[in-house]
Amino acid sequence: MASPSSSPGGSHDGSKPSTPTTPTTPRARFGSSLPSSPVFHDVFQPRPASYAQAVANSARGPVLSSPRLPLELARTELARADSFESQPTQAIVSFAGSLLEDLENRKGVELPQRVSVLLKKAMQELERRIVSYSEHIRNLQLSLKSREEKYNSRVKVLERLALEPMEDTHGPLSPREKGSSSNSPRARDEEVNRLMKEKEESIMMISKLKEHLDTKKRSYEEKCHALELQQLEIGRLNSEKQYANNMISQLQKDLEDSRRSCEERSRMLDCNMEGMLKLIKEKESEDATILKLNRELEEMKMGSKSGYLELEEKAKGYEKRYLELEERVRGYEKRDMETKGYEKRYLELEERVRGYENRDMETKGYEKRYLELEDRVRGYEKRYMETEETKTSYEKRYLEVQHELEQTKMDFVQKYSELQTTSQEMKGGLERRLKEAQMLLEESRRRSSEMEALVDSKLRNFNHKEYVFQKFVGSQLKSMQELRMSSFSLRQDVIDLQNKFPKQVNSLGQNLKVLIKAADKYHAVLADNRRLHNEVLELKGNIRVYCRIRPFLPGEDRKNTSIGSIGDDGELILANPSKPGKDGNKAFTFNRVFDPATTQEQVFLDIRPLVRSVLDGYNVCIFAYGQTGSGKTYTMTGPNSPTEKDWGVNYRALNDLFNISQERKQVIDYEVGVQMIEIYNEQVRDLLSTDGVQKKYPFHA
């Protein structure tokens, strides 16, 4: 069963040392290699292709109607070469410019995805080449600076060789030489004068070389400044290029939004036109119905009027006849009231009068129907007026929508022209700046090559002069060894050097004082850094408790484990199989919990800052605690015959301490003492004691 064991815990009591130590921080020197300038092939030009070839070679998308079809030609040409790395810069610039120009000429046409990808690749390739050119210029500057330092060191060496005293090269004069020198004082003076003159000439030559070197240095600094200005200009062009790309994308987005809004308004206008056409058709059908009803009404009016007049005339005739009959009946009544024929005829007349009355009722029905038809006509006329009003409102709305559409179209055309003008201006400015940057880059290349050739020639001349000067110095030394008559001047030089030596010692002392002050400041800064480091360790906790879980040993049951779960924040839950549920779980919290897969190196890396605080004078204690077989010895020491990978905390801590003390041995001398003690039954024993006397804690190594 896997049992949790307490892994290394650490304490950092924050006690400061009595005498702070001052470690030094080594400086790391970095070297930069000078990359070779990129080699480009000949200028790449797209081959012309016909319309059929463009259609056959296009991978996706419709072929746009254009005389030259540059977009499709570009797609067909660049489909064979997916990379721009082998193409010259001028060709890429001209290719991107032709794509942008063709895009501007095609108003309202969407850019194909393939062409947009190629354009993006071209811009990325241009940016990469600008960065590589900048890196190349920077490497040239470093190379020129190193050469300048080399030349300065050589000049200093030559000056030192020319001005250093020559007393060590002279030995004591032999009696024979003394005799010869005493016998020819005039020759000795002439030789001394000649040597002095040659010495002055060599000094003048060195001064001229130094002046020439200063002039070259100034010209080099000016060229470096010009190169820096070119780099700044390139950076500015890159920023302007980025801004132009952002503006182009924004303008394209605005153009797409305007196009979508225009299409939406066109759809709305089409819907309104369809509604208006439907209403016009309904109005025409209603007009036809009204005309038909009017014709029927007129026909009914004409028919009813003629019948009515006939009925009126008949009624008048009947009335007149009736009156005549009445007069005759009255006459008959007067004459013969008892005549039956008159009575029968009277009844017939009454029946006829009733018929006439029925016809009068029919005439009234016709009049009622006529009134109903007039009401229907008025209703149709009212509906016709309402239809006319609706038609007028729709025509008014149609005119308003048409006016709004025309205004929107004019605004869209104006905005599109403005966007096109802005895009052309930005494109022209970008192309102009790209050409200027390319010209500046070519000029910087040419100047760099000229400068390298000039420096190489100057270096050869300087090496030749150095060789001549060395031969000259050798001949001078040989002549001065042969001639012993210049001892007086050499003694004078020695005296001058002795007089200069205290001054140089004083200046050296002052320089050392300055260095000591700087070192003191550095020590103070280093002490502050060390203090801040240990304050961080104190904030993390002076006393830390870690828990390391031992993995299963061979033969152990992996299912019988008491580990419930391991949290990321140092939480460990132990499960009791005999108590299921929450009652059987116990939670523990540590600074960190190491799972069974944690390696020895990972355990040591978490407590390594505490170990390094020992060299800063702080007291640190790391110990392991746990039951038998929980892995204390493995954590602190490691297995039997451990490899470097299986080292425990003790080996790794000592190895780290000795490595750091070895690195700082030029500044600080560390003294390391080791104690091995045993705590058994609350008794402390010194395991390294050789005299057999048990000492009391604390021990002293």
C-alpha positions in Angstrom: 0.0 0.0 0.0 1.4 3.4 -1.0 1.8 5.6 2.1 2.3 9.3 2.1 5.6 10.5 3.5 6.9 13.8 4.4 9.4 15.0 1.8 12.0 17.7 2.3 10.9 20.7 4.3 12.9 23.8 4.5 13.3 26.7 6.9 14.8 30.1 6.3 15.1 32.0 9.5 16.1 35.3 7.8 19.1 35.9 10.1 21.7 38.1 8.4 25.4 37.4 8.6 27.8 39.4 10.6 30.0 40.1 7.6 28.2 40.2 4.2 29.8 38.5 1.3 30.0 40.0 -2.1 29.8 37.5 -5.0 30.6 38.6 -8.4 28.4 38.1 -11.4 30.2 36.9 -14.5 29.5 38.6 -17.7 28.4 36.6 -20.7 29.9 37.5 -24.0 27.8 37.0 -27.0 29.1 36.8 -30.5 27.2 37.4 -33.7 28.0 35.8 -37.0 27.8 37.9 -40.1 25.3 36.3 -42.5 26.0 36.3 -46.1 24.0 38.7 -48.2 21.0 37.1 -50.0 21.5 36.0 -53.5 18.6 36.7 -55.9 18.0 35.4 -59.4 17.2 37.3 -62.5 14.1 39.6 -62.6 11.0 37.5 -62.9 8.3 38.7 -65.3 4.9 37.0 -65.7 4.5 35.4 -69.1 1.5 36.5 -71.2 -1.3 34.1 -71.6 -4.5 34.0 -73.7 -8.0 34.0 -72.4 -8.5 30.3 -73.1 -5.2 29.5 -71.2 -6.3 31.6 -68.3 -9.7 29.8 -68.2 -8.0 26.4 -68.4 -5.3 27.2 -65.8 -7.6 28.9 -63.2 -8.0 26.7 -60.1 -11.2 28.2 -58.7 -13.5 31.1 -59.2 -15.1 32.6 -62.3 -13.0 34.4 -65.0 -13.6 38.1 -64.9 -14.1 40.0 -68.2 -11.0 42.0 -68.7 -8.8 42.7 -71.8 -5.6 41.6 -70.2 -6.9 39.4 -67.3 -3.9 40.2 -65.0 -5.5 38.6 -62.0 -6.1 35.3 -63.7 -2.7 35.5 -65.4 -1.1 36.1 -62.0 -3.0 33.1 -60.6 -1.9 30.8 -63.4 1.7 32.0 -63.3 2.1 31.9 -59.5 0.3 28.6 -59.2 3.5 27.0 -60.4 5.7 28.8 -57.8 4.1 29.0 -54.3 7.0 30.9 -52.8 8.6 34.3 -53.5 11.9 33.4 -51.9 13.7 32.9 -55.2 12.3 36.1 -56.8 14.0 39.5 -56.9 12.6 42.3 -54.8 11.8 44.6 -57.8 9.7 41.8 -59.4 7.7 41.3 -56.2 7.1 45.0 -55.8 5.9 45.4 -59.5 3.8 42.3 -59.1 2.0 43.6 -56.0 1.6 47.0 -57.7 0.0 45.4 -60.8 -2.5 43.4 -58.6 -3.5 46.6 -56.7 -3.9 48.6 -60.0 -6.0 45.9 -61.5 -8.1 45.7 -58.4 -8.8 49.4 -58.5 -9.7 49.2 -62.2 -12.3 46.6 -61.4 -14.8 48.6 -59.5 -17.3 46.5 -57.5 -15.6 43.2 -58.3 -14.6 41.0 -55.4 -10.9 40.0 -55.0 -10.4 36.2 -55.6 -9.1 34.4 -52.6 -6.0 33.0 -54.4 -5.0 36.5 -55.5 -5.5 37.9 -52.0 -3.3 35.1 -50.6 -0.6 35.8 -53.2 -0.7 39.5 -52.4 -0.4 38.7 -48.7 2.6 36.4 -49.4 4.3 39.2 -51.4 3.9 41.7 -48.6 5.2 39.2 -46.1 8.2 38.4 -48.3 9.0 42.2 -48.6 8.8 42.6 -44.8 11.1 39.6 -44.3 13.7 41.0 -46.8 13.6 44.4 -45.1 14.3 42.7 -41.8 17.1 40.6 -43.3 18.6 43.7 -44.9 18.5 45.5 -41.5 20.2 42.5 -39.9 22.8 42.5 -42.6 23.5 46.2 -42.1 23.7 45.7 -38.3 26.2 42.9 -38.8 28.3 45.1 -41.1 28.4 47.8 -38.4 29.6 45.3 -35.9 32.2 44.0 -38.3 33.5 47.5 -39.0 33.5 48.3 -35.3 35.6 45.2 -34.6 38.0 46.2 -37.4 38.3 49.7 -36.0 39.2 48.3 -32.5 41.7 46.0 -34.1 43.3 49.0 -35.9 43.4 51.1 -32.8 45.1 48.2 -30.9 47.7 48.0 -33.6 48.3 51.7 -33.6 48.8 51.6 -29.8 51.2 48.7 -30.2 53.2 50.6 -32.8 53.3 53.7 -30.6 54.4 51.7 -27.6 57.2 50.1 -29.7 58.3 53.5 -31.0 58.3 55.3 -27.6 59.4 52.6 -25.2 63.0 53.0 -23.8 65.7 51.0 -25.3 68.0 50.7 -22.3 67.5 46.9 -22.0 68.8 46.3 -25.4 72.2 47.8 -24.6 75.0 46.1 -22.8 78.2 47.5 -21.3 80.7 49.0 -23.7 83.9 47.0 -24.3 87.2 48.7 -24.0 87.7 48.4 -27.7 84.4 50.1 -28.4 85.2 52.8 -25.8 88.4 53.5 -27.6 86.8 53.6 -31.0 84.0 55.9 -29.7 86.4 58.2 -28.0 88.5 58.3 -31.1 85.6 59.5 -33.3 83.3 61.9 -31.4 82.2 63.7 -34.6 81.0 60.4 -36.2 79.2 59.6 -32.9 77.4 63.0 -32.9 76.4 62.6 -36.5 75.1 59.1 -35.9 73.1 60.3 -32.9 71.6 63.2 -34.9 70.7 60.8 -37.6 69.0 58.5 -35.2 67.1 61.4 -33.5 66.0 62.6 -36.9 64.8 59.1 -37.9 63.0 58.8 -34.6 61.2 62.1 -35.2 60.3 61.0 -38.7 58.9 57.8 -37.3 56.9 59.7 -34.6 55.6 62.0 -37.4 54.6 59.0 -39.5 52.8 57.5 -36.5 51.0 60.8 -35.9 50.0 61.0 -39.6 48.7 57.4 -39.5 46.8 58.2 -36.3 45.2 61.3 -38.0 44.4 59.2 -41.0 42.8 56.6 -38.8 40.8 59.3 -37.0 39.6 60.6 -40.3 38.5 57.1 -41.4 36.9 56.7 -38.0 34.9 59.8 -38.4 33.8 58.8 -41.9 32.9 55.4 -40.6 30.8 57.0 -37.8 29.1 59.2 -40.4 28.3 56.2 -42.5 27.1 54.3 -39.5 24.9 57.2 -38.7 23.6 57.3 -42.2 22.9 53.5 -42.0 21.0 54.1 -38.7 19.0 56.8 -40.4 18.2 54.4 -43.2 17.1 51.8 -40.7 14.8 54.3 -39.1 13.5 55.2 -42.5 12.9 51.6 -43.2 11.1 51.2 -39.9 9.0 54.2 -40.6 8.2 52.8 -44.1 7.2 49.6 -42.5 4.8 51.4 -40.1 3.4 53.4 -43.0 3.0 50.2 -45.0 1.1 48.6 -42.0 -1.0 51.7 -41.7 -1.7 51.6 -45.5 -2.7 47.9 -45.3 -5.0 48.7 -42.4 -6.6 51.6 -44.3 -7.0 49.4 -47.5 -8.7 46.6 -45.4 -10.9 49.2 -43.7 -11.8 50.8 -47.1 -12.6 47.3 -48.5 -14.7 46.6 -45.5 -16.6 49.9 -45.9 -17.0 49.2 -49.6 -18.5 45.8 -48.9 -20.8 47.3 -46.3 -22.0 50.0 -48.8 -22.4 47.3 -51.5 -24.5 45.2 -49.1 -26.7 48.2 -48.1 -27.2 49.1 -51.7 -28.2 45.6 -52.6 -30.6 45.5 -49.6 -32.2 48.8 -50.7 -32.4 47.4 -54.3 -34.3 44.4 -53.0 -36.6 46.6 -50.9 -37.3 48.7 -54.0 -38.0 45.6 -56.1 -40.4 44.4 -53.4 -42.1 47.8 -53.4 -42.3 47.8 -57.2 -43.9 44.4 -57.2 -46.5 45.6 -54.6 -47.2 48.7 -56.8 -47.6 46.6 -59.9 -50.0 44.3 -58.1 -52.0 47.3 -56.9 -52.0 48.8 -60.4 -53.3 45.5 -61.8 -56.1 45.4 -59.2 -57.0 49.0 -60.0 -57.2 48.2 -63.7 -59.4 45.2 -63.0 -61.6 47.3 -60.7 -61.8 50.0 -63.4 -62.9 47.4 -66.0 -65.5 46.2 -63.5 -66.7 49.8 -62.9 -66.9 50.4 -66.7 -68.9 47.2 -67.2 -71.3 48.2 -64.4 -71.7 51.7 -65.8 -72.5 50.3 -69.2 -75.1 47.9 -67.6 -76.5 50.8 -65.6 -76.7 53.0 -68.7 -78.5 50.2 -70.5 -80.8 49.6 -67.6 -81.5 53.4 -67.4 -82.2 53.6 -71.1 -84.5 50.5 -71.0 -86.3 51.7 -67.8 -86.9 55.2 -69.2 -88.3 54.1 -72.5 -90.6 51.6 -70.7 -91.6 54.1 -68.2 -92.6 56.7 -70.9 -94.6 54.1 -72.8 -96.3 53.1 -69.5 -97.0 56.8 -68.7 -98.5 57.3 -72.2 -100.5 54.2 -71.9 -101.6 55.2 -68.4 -102.6 58.6 -69.6 -104.5 57.0 -72.5 -106.1 54.6 -70.1 -107.0 57.4 -67.7 -108.5 59.4 -70.5 -110.4 56.4 -71.7 -111.3 55.6 -68.2 -112.7 59.1 -67.8 -114.6 58.7 -71.0 -115.8 55.3 -69.9 -116.8 56.8 -66.6 -118.7 59.5 -68.3 -120.3 56.9 -70.5 -120.9 54.6 -67.4 -122.5 57.5 -65.6 -124.5 58.2 -68.7 -125.4 54.5 -68.8 -126.2 54.6 -65.2 -128.2 57.6 -65.7 -129.8 56.0 -68.6 -130.1 52.5 -67.5 -128.9 51.4 -64.1 -130.3 48.0 -64.6 -128.5 47.1 -67.8 -126.2 44.0 -67.3 -124.0 44.6 -70.2 -122.8 47.8 -68.7 -122.1 46.1 -65.4 -120.1 43.4 -67.1 -118.2 46.0 -69.0 -117.6 47.9 -65.8 -116.1 44.8 -64.2 -113.8 44.3 -67.2 -112.8 47.9 -66.9 -112.1 47.4 -63.2 -109.9 44.4 -64.0 -108.1 46.5 -66.6 -107.5 49.2 -64.0 -106.1 46.6 -61.6 -103.8 45.5 -64.4 -102.8 49.1 -64.9 -102.2 49.4 -61.1 -100.0 46.2 -61.3 -98.0 47.8 -64.1 -97.6 50.9 -62.0 -96.2 48.7 -59.1 -93.8 47.2 -61.6 -92.8 50.7 -62.6 -92.1 51.5 -58.9 -90.0 48.3 -58.7 -88.0 49.5 -61.7 -87.5 52.8 -60.0 -86.3 51.1 -56.7 -83.9 48.9 -58.7 -82.7 52.1 -60.5 -82.0 53.7 -57.1 -80.1 50.5 -55.9 -78.0 50.6 -59.1 -77.3 54.3 -58.5 -76.2 53.4 -54.9 -73.9 50.7 -56.3 -72.5 53.1 -58.9 -71.8 55.6 -56.1 -70.1 52.8 -54.0 -68.0 51.9 -57.1 -67.2 55.5 -57.6 -66.2 55.9 -54.0 -64.0 52.7 -54.2 -62.5 54.1 -57.4 -61.7 57.3 -55.6 -60.1 55.4 -52.8 -58.1 53.3 -55.3 -57.0 56.5 -57.0 -55.9 57.9 -53.6 -54.0 54.7 -52.8 -52.4 54.8 -56.3 -51.4 58.4 -55.7 -49.9 57.5 -52.3 -48.0 54.5 -53.8 -46.8 56.7 -56.7 -45.6 59.3 -54.1 -43.9 56.6 -52.1 -42.4 55.2 -55.3 -41.0 58.6 -56.2 -39.6 59.0 -52.6 -38.0 55.6 -52.7 -36.6 56.3 -56.2 -35.3 59.6 -55.0 -33.7 58.0 -52.0 -32.2 55.3 -54.1 -30.8 57.9 -56.5 -29.4 59.8 -53.5 -27.9 56.6 -52.0 -26.5 55.7 -55.4 -24.9 59.1 -55.8 -23.5 58.9 -52.2 -22.2 55.4 -52.9 -20.6 56.5 -56.2 -19.0 59.6 -54.4 -17.8 57.5 -51.5 -16.4 54.8 -53.9 -14.6 57.5 -55.9 -13.2 59.0 -52.7 -12.1 55.5 -51.6 -10.6 54.8 -55.0 -8.8 58.1 -54.9 -7.5 57.5 -51.4 -6.5 54.0 -52.3 -4.6 55.2 -55.4 -2.9 57.9 -53.4 -1.9 55.5 -50.7 -0.8 52.9 -53.3 1.3 55.5 -55.1 2.8 56.7 -51.8 3.5 53.1 -50.7 5.1 52.2 -54.1 7.1 55.4 -54.1 8.4 54.7 -50.5 9.1 51.1 -51.4 11.1 52.3 -54.4 13.0 54.8 -52.2 13.6 52.2 -49.6 14.9 49.8 -52.3 17.1 52.5 -53.7 18.4 53.3 -50.2 19.0 49.7 -49.6 20.9 49.3 -52.9 22.9 52.4 -52.1 23.7 51.1 -48.6 24.9 47.8 -50.2 27.0 49.6 -52.7 28.5 51.8 -49.9 29.1 48.8 -47.7 30.9 47.0 -50.5 32.9 50.1 -51.2 33.7 50.6 -47.6 34.8 47.0 -47.3 37.0 47.3 -50.3 38.4 50.6 -48.9 39.0 49.1 -45.5 40.7 46.1 -47.0 43.0 48.3 -49.1 43.8 50.5 -46.1 44.4 47.4 -44.1 46.8 46.0 -46.7 48.6 49.4 -46.8 48.7 49.6 -43.1 50.1 46.0 -42.8 52.7 46.9 -45.4 53.6 50.1 -43.4 53.6 48.1 -40.2 56.0 45.6 -41.8 58.3 48.5 -43.1 58.1 50.1 -39.7 59.0 46.9 -37.9 62.0 46.5 -40.3 62.9 50.1 -39.6 62.6 49.6 -35.8 64.7 46.4 -36.1 67.4 48.2 -38.0 67.3 51.0 -35.5 67.7 48.5 -32.6 70.5 46.9 -34.4 72.2 50.2 -35.0 71.7 51.3 -31.5 73.2 48.0 -30.2 76.2 48.5 -32.4 76.6 52.1 -31.4 77.2 52.7 -27.7 77.6 56.4 -27.9 74.0 57.2 -27.2 74.2 56.2 -23.5 73.8 59.8 -22.4 70.5 60.2 -24.2 69.3 56.8 -23.0 70.2 57.7 -19.4 68.2 60.9 -19.9 65.3 58.9 -21.2 65.5 56.7 -18.1 65.5 59.7 -15.9 62.5 61.1 -17.7 60.7 57.8 -17.3 61.6 57.7 -13.6 60.1 61.2 -13.3 57.0 60.1 -15.2 56.6 56.9 -13.3 55.3 58.5 -10.0 52.8 60.6 -12.0 51.5 57.4 -13.8 51.4 55.6 -10.4 49.3 58.5 -9.0 47.0 58.4 -12.0 46.7 54.7 -11.7 45.9 55.1 -8.0 43.2 57.6 -8.8 41.8 55.2 -11.4 41.9 52.4 -8.8 40.0 54.7 -6.4 37.3 55.2 -9.0 37.2 51.5 -9.6 37.0 50.8 -5.8 34.1 53.3 -5.5 32.3 51.6 -8.4 33.0 48.2 -6.8 31.6 49.5 -3.5 28.4 50.7 -5.3 28.3 47.3 -7.1 28.6 45.6 -3.7 25.7 47.7 -2.4 23.6 46.9 -5.4 24.5 43.2 -5.0 23.6 43.3 -1.3 20.3 44.8 -2.1 19.6 42.1 -4.7 20.6 39.4 -2.2 18.4 41.1 0.5 15.4 41.2 -2.0 16.0 37.5 -2.9 15.9 36.5 0.7 12.9 38.7 1.4 11.1 36.9 -1.4 12.0 33.6 0.2 10.7 34.9 3.5 7.4 36.0 1.9 7.1 32.5 0.5 7.5 31.2 4.1 10.4 30.7 6.4 9.1 27.3 7.3 7.8 25.1 4.5 6.4 21.6 4.6 6.3 19.4 1.6 4.7 16.0 1.2 6.2 13.4 -1.2 4.1 10.3 -2.0 6.2 7.1 -2.3 5.4 5.0 -5.4 4.4 1.4 -5.2 7.2 -1.1 -4.7 7.3 -4.4 -6.6 4.8 -6.9 -5.1 2.5 -4.3 -3.5 -1.2 -4.2 -4.3 -1.8 -1.0 -6.4 -5.5 -1.1 -5.7 -5.0 -1.0 -1.9 -4.1 2.7 -1.7 -5.1 5.4 0.8 -4.6 8.4 -1.5 -7.9 9.9 -2.3 -6.9 12.9 -4.5 -4.1 15.4 -4.9 -4.9 19.1 -5.4 -2.9 21.7 -7.3 -2.7 24.0 -4.3 -1.0 21.6 -1.9 -4.2 19.8 -0.8 -4.0 16.0 -0.1 -7.1 13.9 0.7 -6.6 10.4 2.4 -9.4 7.9 2.1 -10.1 5.2 4.8 -11.5 2.1 3.1 -13.3 1.0 6.3 -15.3 4.3 6.4 -17.0 4.9 3.1 -18.3 8.4 2.2 -17.2 11.7 3.5 -16.5 10.4 7.0 -13.6 8.3 5.8 -11.8 11.2 4.0 -9.3 13.4 5.7 -7.8 16.5 4.1 -4.3 17.8 4.7 -2.7 21.0 3.3 1.0 21.4 2.6 3.1 24.0 0.7 3.3 21.5 -2.1 2.5 17.8 -2.7 4.8 15.7 -4.9 3.1 12.8 -6.6 4.7 9.4 -7.1 6.0 10.4 -10.6 8.1 13.3 -9.2 11.8 12.9 -9.9 14.7 13.7 -7.5 15.6 16.8 -9.7 12.1 18.2 -9.4 12.2 17.9 -5.6 15.5 19.6 -5.4 14.6 22.5 -7.8 11.8 23.6 -5.4 14.2 24.0 -2.5 17.3 25.1 -4.5 16.8 28.8 -3.6 17.0 27.9 0.1 20.2 26.0 -0.4 21.8 29.0 -2.3 20.8 31.3 0.6 23.5 29.5 2.7 26.2 31.2 0.7 24.6 34.6 1.5 25.1 33.9 5.2 21.6 32.7 6.1 20.9 29.6 8.3 18.9 26.9 6.4 17.8 23.5 7.6 16.3 20.8 5.4 15.2 17.5 6.9 12.9 14.5 6.1 10.4 13.1 8.5 8.2 10.0 8.2 7.7 6.4 9.3 10.0 3.5 8.4 9.9 2.7 4.7 8.3 5.9 3.7 11.3 7.0 1.5 13.2 9.5 3.7 16.7 8.0 2.9 15.8 7.9 -0.8 14.7 11.5 -0.8 17.7 12.9 1.1 20.5 10.5 -0.2 19.2 8.4 -3.0 19.4 4.6 -3.7 22.4 2.5 -3.2 25.2 3.4 -5.7 23.1 6.2 -7.1 23.8 7.8 -10.5 23.8 11.6 -11.0 20.1 11.4 -12.0 19.1 9.6 -8.7 21.1 11.9 -6.4 19.2 12.9 -3.3 18.9 16.4 -1.7 22.2 16.0 0.2 24.3 15.2 -2.8 22.6 17.8 -5.0 22.9 20.6 -2.3 26.6 19.9 -1.7 27.3 19.8 -5.4 25.4 23.1 -5.9 27.3 24.8 -3.0 30.7 23.6 -4.3 29.9 24.7 -7.9 28.9 28.2 -6.7 31.9 28.6 -4.4 34.2 27.5 -7.3 32.6 30.1 -9.6 33.1 32.9 -6.9 36.6 31.9 -5.8 38.1 34.9 -7.6 36.1 37.2 -5.2 35.1 35.2 -2.1 36.9 32.4 -0.3 34.3 30.0 1.3 35.1 27.5 4.1 32.8 24.5 4.1 32.3 22.3 7.1 30.4 19.0 7.2 28.8 17.3 10.3 27.1 13.9 10.5 25.0 13.5 13.6 22.5 10.9 14.8 19.4 11.6 16.8 18.2 8.4 18.5 16.0 8.2 21.6 16.2 12.0 21.9 20.0 11.7 22.1 22.3 13.5 19.7 25.6 11.7 18.7 28.5 13.0 16.6 29.2 10.3 14.0 32.5 11.9 12.9 34.1 12.0 16.3 37.4 10.0 16.4 38.4 10.4 20.1 35.4 8.4 21.4 34.2 11.4 23.5 30.6 12.2 23.0 30.2 16.0 22.6 27.1 18.0 23.5 25.1 19.7 20.9 25.9 22.1 19.1 29.0 20.6 17.6 31.7 22.6 15.9 33.5 21.1 12.9 
